[in-house]
Amino acid sequence: MEVKEALLLYRSMYRIRRFEETCYELYLSGKIPGMSPHLYIGEEAVAASVCFFLNQDDYIVSTHRGHGHCLAKGAKMDRMMAEIMGKETGYCRGRGGSMHIADVTTGNLGANGIVGAGLPIAAGAALSAVYRGTDQIAVCFFGDAAINQGTFHETANLAAVMNLPLLLVCENNQYGLSTPIKKTCPTLRLSDKACGYGIEHQTVDGMDVEVSFSAAKEVVTYVRKMRKPYLIEFVTYRFLGHGASDNRSYRTREEEAEWRKRCPVKNFREKMVLHYRIDPKEIDTIEKEIESEISQALTFAEESPYPSPQTVMENLFAATGGSE
């Protein structure tokens, strides 16, 4: 990894971390309506690394824990914050909220609140690239629990049979809400499930930024060049609960403390100084710029109007296009 790449990667990860921390604070203060956001804190290296190597017209499909993917793919903080706060200026005009942000201008086909539901959508996007003869690829992010869903197996089979340029990114954060993955999956490496479909695969340390970055470059290059699917499992950990109301009684604080020692953002910052010889002041500048971006995003969202009740039926039905 070059110094320039390290700085860009850190910017992406720190941007995700601070956005998520701000969302958490906003929810606790009652400024975010509805359900609590499902936060990505601890998993930043995955989204930042994978999206680093994607083109703007490449597709991503996200999960209920999708803020990190959205930001890493190039979304604007102000419109994301407005969407999460239910404002008209949000990406989905305040209708989608935290779990359903989409930004087609950056190739983000949307997050999904249903476990594993994004997989066939991503396959469809990959198929469209095949039909149109482009070099685009589709990336589907999904959690460990989704790998036991029928949608995973159906998508993996279809992608393998049809040679779809589809990158399957399993973010194994150890728990499907409160259920440890080791209680529901007999394989130690979730990526081994790709064997039954003849799909190339690997499992990597999603808490190690350099490992994640190198693996992401390898697999994105493979899918784009070979026009075949690939499954990569990133072993990672969500530092907070499933949502803000989750007291995490299903895991010990000792376990959490051990994982927090491997914080990708903190540890990579230290490595940038010690191994890449980057001036700490340069890193401070990046962090200050992101703090300013967050402040501006908050102001934008708070000052934006809520959707008018008169528009509640808009965007529900497609235009017929024909005469009556």
Secondary structure, 3 states (H helix, E strand, C coil): CCHHHHHHHHHHHHHHHHHHHHHHHHHHCCCCCCCCCCCCCCCHHHHHHHHHCCCCCCEEECCCCCHHHHHHCCCCHHHHHHHHCCCCCCCCCCCCCHHHCCEHHHCECCCCCCCCCHHHHHHHHHHHHHHHCCCCCEEEEEEHHHHHCHHHHHHHHHHHHHCCCEEEEEEECCEECCEEHHHCCCCCCHHHHHHHHCCEEEEEECCCHHHHHHHHHHHHHHHHHHCCCEEEEEECCCCCCCCCCCCCCCCCHHHHHHHHCCCHHHHHHHHHHHCCCCCHHHHHHHHHHHHHHHHHHHHHHHHCCCCCHHHCCCCCCCCCCCCC
